[in-house]
Each structure stands twice: as C-alpha cells, then as structure tokens.
Amino acid sequence: MTPRFICSVAARDRDEPLFATASTVRRWLLVEVHGAWGHDAVADSQLGSHAPAVWRAAMRRQGIRVIAIRRDLGDGPADTGAGIRLVHMRSGRPGEQVPVAQRIVVADLRHVVEATESIVGGGDPDGRWERDDSAYVLVCTNGRHDSCCATEGRPLMRHLRTSRWSESVWECSHIGGDRFAGNIVLLPLGLYFGRCTPADADALLSSMEDRRIDLTKFRGRSTFSLLEQAAEHFVRAARGLEGMDAVLAARTVDKGIIELDLAGDTTVRVVVGRRAMAAPTPLTCKGRDGQSYPEYDLRDLTDV
C-alpha cells in the first residue's frame, strides 16, 4: 500500500526554510465559531449561513483576514451562553503603528454581520466595541483544510490548554503554510511561528514574555512583505539579534533592497535574492504536482 503523503513531513525532508513564509496580513477579524469547521472554516461552519459571500468579499476588499477561533478541541456544540466573541485587530507595522485590538460580544452568530457594518464600510469598529489588551495565541487545527494542521496542531493545542498560557490560547482556522504545521500566530503583533511541538511552544512563549524571538521557529511578521521578512531574518541571524524590539522599522527602497532601522540608532541595507524552487511533491496534503515555492538568499548586508 502506498504510504499517505504528508506535506509537513515532505517540507522538512527537503529542508524547506521556515523564514519569510508568514501570510501578509495587517487587519484581522477573529470570530468565535463552535462546532465543526470545513475546508473554509468561515463558509463551511455554523457561521456560513450568517456570513454571506458579499460580506466575505467586502472583508477581503478591506484587507481583513477573517479567522474562526474556539476554545475547545471538539467538533460538537459548545455552551455559548456567554455569547460570541469578535475581535478586530490591526497588527502594527514596526515604526508606523502600534498594534490595536478591539472586542465585542454578541448573542449569537446571527449578529456578526450587523456588528461589523462599520468595518466592512472601511472604518473602525463602532462605539460598542471596547479596547482589548489581551494576547492571543492562535494554534491552527483546521484539519479539514489540511490534515497536517490537525495532526500537528491538536497535540500542541492540548498541551497549551493546560499550560500557564491557557487563557490566551485559541485554536484557529487556516492561517497559511499548512506544510509548516504546527503553526502558531501571536496576535495582535502578527508574528508567525512554525514546526512547533508542545516542548517548542513552552520555550517560544517564554521567550516572547522576555521580548525575545526564537529565530529557529520564526516564520516572519504578517505586516512585512516576504522580501522584508527575509531581510529581517538575515539581519537577526547575522548579528545575533533576538530582541523583539531589535528591528524598529523596515522599508523597501528598490527591488530586493530593504533598509531596516535597528535599535541603537543603526540602519542597515539588505540585498535579498529570490528564486522559485520546483517542489518535488505537492505543497499541501491535497495539493497538485508541479508547484514551486520561493527561496531567498542574502546577497549583501551593510550599514548605511
């Protein structure tokens, strides 16, 4: 019998780099959705009948990534007597904007579209939403999107639900990069981490409490382009920069040329090369053959 193809194993076997693989997202809407999630956890869930295609398209036009979240690991119904949590976030780009999160609790999923009218219209949440200073640790467990997300994400979620970070932990729907499961996203900062095991998660979150970034698991920050993510990785790796605030700003000055402002009043210019690598296997468990993925190399790094 032919062994089942597992995309996360294949990506590790070909030693595909983790860095510069974070989805590019600056705005998020987290919606608490209990019960089963399908391939598209927004459309194929209990939320689907209350979130029409026109609403989902409007969110995409506004650059807002809608993510389903839940506390439990089961696919069955949960007690929703406390209402449904919605969280709107702007992940701050270093040097430009401080991350901002606002929250509202609605009675049930029927009220999601109405509660988000001002957001869909291009504005900020209305006066009913309140500031949310919580940290959100999202673990992708959307197995019906890709089985690796469940295989790697569910043990990670079970471990974190009994850890000292349990109040911050939510399982979430697809966030990009199935082949890098188990995936963790820290919001509202927009920091992506991949290939995380339960043991890795403890070390990773402890580092974050100390405002340090574990480069070995760091996929990148969602507010940077992929080339900017690569530039940040190369600078951190070359100069041993672990501090979360070591990189203060980034800007693309030309094709493949990125300038980063660093703590200590230093600016560096990074020249990043990009090439398409033919993948010998599909990139996802249900993907097609003949795909490619980007790979980046450092061509120059100098102080400005």
Buried (B, 14 or more C-beta within 10 A) or exposed (E): EEEEBBBBBBBBEEEBBBBBBBBBBBBBBBBBBBBBBBBBBBBBBBBBEBBEEEBBEBBEEBEBBBBBBBBBBEEEEBEBEEEBBBBBBBBBBBEEEEBBBBBBBBEEBEBBBEBBEBBBEEEEBEEEBEEBEEBBBBBBBBBBBBBBBBBBBBBBBBBBBEBEBEEBBBBBBBBBBBBBBBBBBBBBBBBBBBBBBBEBBBBBBEBBEEEBBBBEBBBBBBBBBBBBBBBBBBBBEEEEBEEBEBBBEBBBEEEBBBBBBBEEEBBBBBBBEBEEEEBEBBBBBEBEEEBEBBBBEBEEBEEE
